[in-house]
Amino acid sequence: MLPENGRTSEDLLAEISLLRRHDLQVRGGKVTAYIYDTGRPEVHDAAARAYFEMLEVNTLDPTAFPSAVAMERQVVGAVAGLLGGGPGTPGIFTSGGTESIMLAMKAARDARPVAGRPRVVVPVTAHPAFHKAAHYLGLEVAPVPVDPATFRAVPEAVAEAITPDTVLVVASAPSYPQGVVDPVADIAAIAAGRGVLCHVDACVGGWLLPWLAEAGASVPPFDLTVPGVTSISCDLHKFGYAPKGASVVLFSDPALRRAAYFASAAWPGYTVINATVQSSKSAGPLGGAWATLNALGREGYLALARDTLTATRRLAEGIGAIPGLRVLGEPEASLVAFAGDDVDVFVLSDEARKLGWFLQPQLSYAGIPANLHVTVTGVTLAGVEAMLEVIAASAEAARAAGPPRVPEGLAEILATLDLDAIDDATFTELAASVGIDLGGEGQPEMAVVNAVLDALPAPAREAILTRFLSVIYS
Ligand SMILES: *Cc1c(COP(=O)(O)O)cnc(C)c1O
């Protein structure tokens, strides 16, 4: 695609808008995942300008660009202030929740070495970032069940799973799938009693729960003030409303943060000191996060939290009143998941998409039924009645349509298929033979895809998803 001669900026922007014609809308609150919109253009504008201003600053060498160090100290300080850390609480600004979790896991592995393969005790509702970090860092995940009615981690199960090789125990505040807060105080106390570190994944809730509490919600203790909590992650690119690429991980102790760092002088080039997984990286996201925090301020976050709380309560109540639908658990943050009794939720999701709304499908797992997930944000309130109407109408349509027609025997074939034995082209043909067009433009009907995946065990789902990714990037 490289042109012979350089193209103008107008020309490039025109092509970008063409490329984006099938994208989900990032404004307006009709996309209830991936996007966190304040509904305040001036805040977005401040973030974009600051991002642009810091774009070319490279945080690879903190001595070369002291601006980035000063900004990071302020941002980390703001998060520590909200999450029960005192002045000087050690933290790291990272590119996202996954990287924050990766660094907390590395710190746990390196801070207290064990004889065998280091183990991490992780409730089944915890984010896959823990599995990813374990995969990258050579750790073993010990999954523990959650309560089937409340979806919260069970402290006794956590206690049972701790072995002499366990380096870290995880709790979520809240866990993403059902938006409930694990019993952090109990789990952290168990970890501390066994001499094990405890990470709280507050990626989605860290910059939300304290404001919700201030707005009148009841929020159980989950932050650094809870005895036994040794690290906590908080994504600013979620309820901090910052542009993507912004998260913070805090540690209870400077020695733990040092265990997250990496330094190398083992080559004849410049000395490497990295706080994060990335080495050369733009300070743009840091500038964007710094500006967003300052542009909203306490008043802004509290106002957004009030709207978020009102919208969440209205949504949960409204969904509960739609025949055939039920909210899973009692969400404490602003994440609402609902399942269908005589309504196929995957079909419901496709129906809503036809009406311009995106509701995120979640596959059944560990005894938890398939469901749809809504992330309620500050802009949701203005459209909450419209959203409920769309959900009710889509549920009606889904009930009338019935479940998606999955070709007979397909799940069995896929579960036993040796994917390594077929190439991408064959995989594409296989998908086409059951009516799934992987090469097509625009938004595919996903109900059949989701129903097929839902019928498979997790390892088969993973193999197919990996292949899917390889095909769409080919
Ligand atoms: C989003 C999220 C993560 C991972 O964050 P990324 O920023 O997508 O890497 C981890 N844990 C929870 C609970 C989350 O919601």
The ligand as a MOL file (V3000), in Angstrom:
LIG
                    3D

  0  0  0     0  0            999 V3000
M  V30 BEGIN CTAB
M  V30 COUNTS 15 15 0 0 0
M  V30 BEGIN ATOM
M  V30 1 C -10.7080 -4.4040 31.4640 0
M  V30 2 C -10.2960 -5.2830 32.5680 0
M  V30 3 C -9.0030 -5.8240 32.6370 0
M  V30 4 C -7.9910 -5.7250 31.4960 0
M  V30 5 O -7.7950 -4.4620 31.0480 0
M  V30 6 P -7.2710 -4.0200 29.6130 0
M  V30 7 O -7.1540 -2.5650 29.8280 0
M  V30 8 O -8.2840 -4.3950 28.5870 0
M  V30 9 O -5.9520 -4.6590 29.3770 0
M  V30 10 C -8.6850 -6.5490 33.7590 0
M  V30 11 N -9.5820 -6.7680 34.7280 0
M  V30 12 C -10.8390 -6.2830 34.6820 0
M  V30 13 C -11.7810 -6.5750 35.8020 0
M  V30 14 C -11.2450 -5.5340 33.5950 0
M  V30 15 O -12.4950 -5.0760 33.5190 0
M  V30 END ATOM
M  V30 BEGIN BOND
M  V30 1 1 1 2
M  V30 2 1 2 3
M  V30 3 2 2 14
M  V30 4 1 3 4
M  V30 5 2 3 10
M  V30 6 1 4 5
M  V30 7 1 5 6
M  V30 8 2 6 7
M  V30 9 1 6 8
M  V30 10 1 6 9
M  V30 11 1 10 11
M  V30 12 2 11 12
M  V30 13 1 12 13
M  V30 14 1 12 14
M  V30 15 1 14 15
M  V30 END BOND
M  V30 END CTAB
M  END
